Amino acid sequence: MEAVAGGHLPRAAAFINQIGSDMTDLLLEAVATAPKMLIADDDPAVVRILADQCTKIGFKVETVTNGMQALIKAHRSQPEILITDVNMPDVDGFSVGLRLLAPDRKALEVIVITGSKSQDTAARCDSVGAYFVRKGSNFWNDMYSVLAKLYPAFSERIKELEMQSSGGEVWARPRVLVVDDDPDIHTFLSSRLGKFGVDTLYAADSVQGFRLACKYQPSVILADYYIPNGDILYMLWRLRSTPLTENIPVFVMSGRKLDEPTQQVLRREVCGRPGVARIFQKSSDTDELFGALQRLCGFETKSGSLEMTTSIP
């Protein structure tokens, strides 16, 4: 036993340490050689889902939320592949793709994604050598097919993810989850947002709100300060302690003005994740609320104006 303790075990420990060191080197090398991908979309739900899946495939992913950021980030990091939405603030996705596909630029693969059903989009992509994937029920089948074609080395990993069917739905239209025990609030918001191509989901209490958030992963959650079956802080804790919902932006509405200490509590980080992003008073002008929703959902407005002056009931 002494011979084992004095001879074999130290050599075994050294061997294990060497294996650990070699594995670390391999992992670092894999990260360093992983293809760089830039994802540009003004819908945070789409960005989250795409970034998560493409990281699992093996890409080194960076994300931005508008066209100008995409151009700046692409210049700095020199990605090998760009996935870009068409309709984004500042600079649209087509303009970003065209600039980055210029002959004097580094070779780049571009995948354009959109919820639009227009055939012109696909034709424009073909004309500049970009790939086209439509958001909706068949999104991941089409996206995986393009990625496997561009990166055959990832084919097996992509097949594994296809079999798991865990990509998360990439909806054709952005979604806002309204959590309020007053159904008239949902009716009002649904009617207004629907005009701008935004779908709404409705929950009457915090428990149902959390369940719908997990199921649909909306672009943003708009919740009343006073909600049944647990207050807003309880729902926020549930959201931030769950990987599927930990980064979904949350807006809070209140029928009365909340004092500063209450607002500070709402904005405080929860489980290391962001607290409430914005706080609104229901009787205030809806332009501010819809302007904030527009920045997160990326919906289009008429002539750059929300044209909404009606107050929340």
C-alpha positions as a printed NumPy array, in Angstrom:
array([[  0.   ,   0.   ,   0.   ],
       [  2.866,   2.349,   0.77 ],
       [  4.325,   1.684,  -2.673],
       [  0.987,   2.574,  -4.244],
       [  0.642,   5.688,  -2.14 ],
       [  4.201,   6.722,  -2.787],
       [  4.376,   5.851,  -6.494],
       [  1.228,   5.168,  -8.471],
       [ -1.069,   7.79 ,  -6.979],
       [  1.188,  10.797,  -7.653],
       [  1.665,   9.612, -11.225],
       [ -2.113,   9.128, -11.575],
       [ -2.748,  12.599, -10.198],
       [ -0.229,  14.087, -12.606],
       [ -1.876,  12.186, -15.476],
       [ -5.329,  13.504, -14.505],
       [ -3.978,  17.033, -14.24 ],
       [ -2.431,  16.699, -17.681],
       [ -5.764,  15.505, -19.12 ],
       [ -7.502,  18.462, -17.508],
       [ -4.918,  20.831, -18.953],
       [ -5.223,  19.289, -22.411],
       [ -9.032,  19.552, -22.288],
       [ -8.804,  23.198, -21.285],
       [ -6.456,  23.864, -24.187],
       [ -8.846,  22.12 , -26.578],
       [-11.801,  24.139, -25.321],
       [ -9.892,  27.396, -25.63 ],
       [ -8.799,  26.439, -29.135],
       [-12.402,  25.591, -30.086],
       [-13.62 ,  28.969, -28.846],
       [-10.803,  30.78 , -30.64 ],
       [-11.497,  29.026, -33.956],
       [-15.318,  29.104, -33.778],
       [-16.884,  31.017, -36.694],
       [-17.893,  34.537, -35.651],
       [-21.587,  35.305, -36.064],
       [-23.328,  38.667, -35.734],
       [-27.093,  38.695, -35.083],
       [-29.008,  41.935, -35.7  ],
       [-32.679,  42.2  , -34.736],
       [-34.614,  44.82 , -32.798],
       [-36.842,  42.151, -31.21 ],
       [-35.046,  40.99 , -28.032],
       [-36.989,  37.718, -27.995],
       [-35.683,  36.805, -31.455],
       [-32.139,  37.837, -30.506],
       [-32.234,  35.66 , -27.368],
       [-33.509,  32.587, -29.164],
       [-31.157,  32.889, -32.126],
       [-28.107,  33.593, -29.971],
       [-28.851,  30.621, -27.713],
       [-29.286,  28.119, -30.548],
       [-26.393,  29.348, -32.665],
       [-24.072,  29.238, -29.654],
       [-25.129,  25.62 , -29.086],
       [-24.289,  24.848, -32.707],
       [-20.764,  26.148, -32.223],
       [-20.717,  29.78 , -33.344],
       [-19.12 ,  32.623, -31.423],
       [-22.113,  34.945, -31.283],
       [-22.411,  38.701, -30.872],
       [-25.726,  40.577, -30.988],
       [-26.99 ,  44.073, -31.761],
       [-30.461,  45.628, -31.872],
       [-30.301,  48.073, -34.784],
       [-28.643,  48.581, -38.146],
       [-26.141,  51.22 , -37.095],
       [-24.875,  49.008, -34.267],
       [-24.555,  46.155, -36.768],
       [-22.323,  48.195, -39.069],
       [-20.103,  49.337, -36.186],
       [-19.85 ,  45.857, -34.642],
       [-19.153,  44.219, -38.009],
       [-16.33 ,  46.68 , -38.68 ],
       [-14.745,  45.895, -35.311],
       [-15.203,  42.145, -34.996],
       [-15.167,  41.078, -38.683],
       [-17.783,  38.283, -38.447],
       [-17.94 ,  35.46 , -40.963],
       [-21.737,  35.336, -41.008],
       [-24.496,  37.889, -40.401],
       [-28.123,  37.129, -39.524],
       [-30.152,  40.321, -39.882],
       [-33.778,  41.324, -39.633],
       [-35.108,  43.561, -42.417],
       [-37.005,  46.209, -40.432],
       [-34.734,  47.778, -37.814],
       [-34.188,  51.292, -36.438],
       [-31.571,  53.632, -37.929],
       [-30.472,  51.412, -40.814],
       [-32.559,  48.568, -42.283],
       [-31.205,  45.047, -42.647],
       [-30.913,  45.174, -46.434],
       [-28.778,  48.295, -46.286],
       [-26.555,  46.663, -43.674],
       [-26.15 ,  43.559, -45.808],
       [-25.381,  45.513, -48.973],
       [-22.686,  47.58 , -47.266],
       [-21.043,  44.524, -45.732],
       [-21.202,  42.575, -49.007],
       [-19.299,  45.299, -50.899],
       [-16.323,  43.964, -52.93 ],
       [-13.781,  45.78 , -50.776],
       [-15.071,  44.066, -47.633],
       [-14.063,  40.763, -46.066],
       [-16.068,  37.817, -47.433],
       [-19.296,  37.465, -45.469],
       [-22.328,  35.168, -45.538],
       [-25.623,  37.013, -44.989],
       [-28.94 ,  35.51 , -43.889],
       [-31.892,  37.906, -44.014],
       [-34.881,  37.126, -41.772],
       [-38.303,  38.772, -41.731],
       [-41.925,  38.11 , -40.868],
       [-43.086,  39.716, -44.119],
       [-44.742,  37.493, -46.711],
       [-43.627,  39.688, -49.594],
       [-41.955,  37.769, -52.424],
       [-39.854,  40.842, -53.186],
       [-37.756,  40.174, -50.093],
       [-36.641,  36.745, -51.283],
       [-35.941,  38.12 , -54.754],
       [-33.81 ,  40.955, -53.393],
       [-31.81 ,  38.479, -51.334],
       [-31.148,  36.321, -54.397],
       [-30.   ,  39.357, -56.372],
       [-27.212,  40.16 , -53.881],
       [-26.209,  36.601, -52.959],
       [-27.848,  36.593, -49.525],
       [-29.935,  33.802, -48.011],
       [-33.556,  34.345, -46.958],
       [-35.418,  32.766, -44.032],
       [-38.982,  33.749, -43.13 ],
       [-40.   ,  33.996, -39.488],
       [-42.847,  31.699, -38.513],
       [-43.642,  28.039, -37.945],
       [-41.012,  26.726, -40.376],
       [-38.247,  29.111, -39.304],
       [-35.873,  26.638, -37.668],
       [-36.143,  24.031, -40.447],
       [-35.12 ,  26.661, -42.98 ],
       [-32.451,  28.225, -40.751],
       [-30.847,  24.888, -39.893],
       [-30.829,  23.971, -43.586],
       [-28.963,  27.16 , -44.532],
       [-26.47 ,  26.855, -41.666],
       [-25.748,  23.202, -42.477],
       [-25.119,  24.162, -46.104],
       [-22.743,  26.967, -45.147],
       [-20.977,  25.042, -42.358],
       [-20.998,  21.28 , -43.109],
       [-18.787,  20.643, -40.061],
       [-21.758,  21.573, -37.865],
       [-24.21 ,  19.256, -39.646],
       [-24.272,  16.585, -36.948],
       [-24.778,  19.12 , -34.164],
       [-27.557,  20.774, -36.152],
       [-29.282,  17.405, -36.623],
       [-29.128,  16.839, -32.872],
       [-30.777,  20.203, -32.201],
       [-33.423,  19.511, -34.846],
       [-34.333,  16.267, -33.097],
       [-34.578,  18.04 , -29.74 ],
       [-37.024,  20.599, -31.22 ],
       [-35.961,  23.085, -28.549],
       [-35.124,  26.079, -30.725],
       [-37.921,  28.257, -29.433],
       [-40.531,  29.772, -31.713],
       [-39.469,  32.714, -33.865],
       [-42.773,  34.431, -34.484],
       [-43.577,  36.311, -37.672],
       [-44.874,  39.226, -35.553],
       [-43.585,  40.555, -32.218],
       [-45.661,  39.682, -29.135],
       [-46.498,  41.674, -26.026],
       [-47.793,  39.88 , -22.937],
       [-50.293,  42.002, -20.98 ],
       [-50.755,  40.993, -17.326],
       [-53.686,  42.852, -15.759],
       [-56.868,  41.758, -13.982],
       [-58.832,  44.337, -15.994],
       [-59.623,  42.808, -19.413],
       [-60.461,  46.269, -20.8  ],
       [-56.764,  47.142, -20.59 ],
       [-55.92 ,  44.194, -22.818],
       [-58.721,  45.039, -25.249],
       [-57.441,  48.601, -25.58 ],
       [-53.788,  47.642, -26.014],
       [-54.576,  44.744, -28.35 ],
       [-56.609,  47.014, -30.617],
       [-53.911,  49.687, -30.754],
       [-50.884,  47.406, -31.114],
       [-52.637,  45.204, -33.658],
       [-52.707,  48.149, -36.06 ],
       [-48.912,  48.128, -36.036],
       [-48.418,  44.402, -36.564],
       [-47.941,  43.447, -32.91 ],
       [-49.789,  40.487, -31.345],
       [-50.822,  40.545, -27.688],
       [-51.224,  37.775, -25.144],
       [-53.331,  38.214, -22.018],
       [-53.048,  36.961, -18.437],
       [-55.266,  38.02 , -15.551],
       [-52.82 ,  37.202, -12.746],
       [-49.133,  36.641, -12.02 ],
       [-49.265,  32.835, -12.145],
       [-50.887,  32.754, -15.577],
       [-48.564,  35.545, -16.71 ],
       [-45.486,  33.534, -15.768],
       [-46.806,  30.431, -17.541],
       [-47.546,  32.321, -20.756],
       [-44.141,  33.994, -20.622],
       [-42.45 ,  30.581, -20.419],
       [-44.561,  29.179, -23.246],
       [-44.375,  32.065, -25.714],
       [-41.291,  34.099, -24.641],
       [-42.8  ,  37.468, -25.668],
       [-40.766,  40.471, -26.773],
       [-41.873,  42.397, -23.686],
       [-44.176,  41.949, -20.678],
       [-46.497,  44.808, -19.726],
       [-47.867,  44.231, -16.216],
       [-50.092,  46.1  , -13.795],
       [-48.467,  46.926, -10.462],
       [-51.383,  45.34 ,  -8.613],
       [-52.047,  41.817,  -9.912],
       [-53.767,  38.844,  -8.196],
       [-52.068,  35.632,  -7.022],
       [-48.782,  37.272,  -6.139],
       [-47.709,  40.837,  -6.79 ],
       [-45.418,  42.133,  -9.521],
       [-42.303,  41.437,  -7.421],
       [-43.311,  37.777,  -7.082],
       [-43.835,  37.434, -10.843],
       [-40.56 ,  39.246, -11.517],
       [-38.718,  36.833,  -9.247],
       [-40.275,  33.859, -11.064],
       [-39.296,  35.338, -14.425],
       [-35.718,  36.15 , -13.466],
       [-35.085,  32.768, -11.822],
       [-36.133,  30.874, -14.976],
       [-33.671,  30.633, -17.918],
       [-36.405,  30.913, -20.572],
       [-37.66 ,  34.245, -19.205],
       [-34.717,  35.707, -17.286],
       [-34.025,  38.503, -19.792],
       [-37.487,  39.387, -21.092],
       [-38.002,  43.153, -20.562],
       [-40.773,  44.019, -18.096],
       [-42.773,  47.255, -18.086],
       [-45.025,  48.146, -15.149],
       [-48.227,  50.196, -15.297],
       [-50.012,  51.697, -12.31 ],
       [-53.268,  53.554, -11.869],
       [-51.555,  55.899,  -9.434],
       [-48.108,  57.407,  -9.358],
       [-45.663,  55.156,  -7.516],
       [-43.35 ,  56.844,  -5.031],
       [-39.587,  56.864,  -5.614],
       [-38.687,  54.131,  -3.047],
       [-41.215,  51.784,  -4.692],
       [-39.809,  52.524,  -8.128],
       [-36.271,  51.869,  -6.899],
       [-37.344,  48.469,  -5.572],
       [-38.943,  47.589,  -8.914],
       [-35.835,  48.577, -10.874],
       [-33.477,  46.646,  -8.615],
       [-31.773,  43.565, -10.082],
       [-33.418,  40.218,  -9.354],
       [-31.283,  37.066,  -9.343],
       [-28.552,  39.046, -11.069],
       [-30.896,  39.982, -13.919],
       [-32.556,  43.287, -14.843],
       [-35.477,  44.51 , -12.77 ],
       [-38.357,  46.495, -14.25 ],
       [-37.208,  48.393, -17.349],
       [-39.87 ,  51.131, -17.445],
       [-42.694,  52.348, -15.185],
       [-45.791,  54.099, -16.554],
       [-48.92 ,  55.646, -15.093],
       [-52.109,  54.405, -16.74 ],
       [-53.59 ,  57.864, -16.986],
       [-50.526,  59.269, -18.762],
       [-50.198,  59.958, -22.479],
       [-49.83 ,  56.64 , -24.302],
       [-47.238,  58.066, -26.717],
       [-44.5  ,  57.445, -24.153],
       [-45.63 ,  53.869, -23.514],
       [-45.991,  52.987, -27.18 ],
       [-42.712,  54.684, -28.014],
       [-40.967,  52.425, -25.476],
       [-42.774,  49.362, -26.862],
       [-41.8  ,  50.349, -30.392],
       [-38.107,  50.383, -29.491],
       [-38.361,  46.833, -28.171],
       [-40.781,  45.352, -30.707],
       [-39.598,  47.215, -33.782],
       [-43.079,  47.809, -35.185],
       [-43.546,  50.371, -37.911],
       [-45.515,  53.588, -37.47 ],
       [-47.21 ,  55.908, -39.917],
       [-44.959,  58.757, -41.015],
       [-42.787,  58.187, -37.954],
       [-45.611,  59.105, -35.584],
       [-47.466,  56.813, -33.244],
       [-50.628,  58.865, -33.76 ],
       [-52.   ,  57.769, -30.405],
       [-53.302,  60.289, -27.96 ],
       [-55.947,  58.24 , -26.21 ],
       [-55.209,  57.49 , -22.559],
       [-55.289,  54.007, -21.106],
       [-58.739,  53.407, -19.586]])
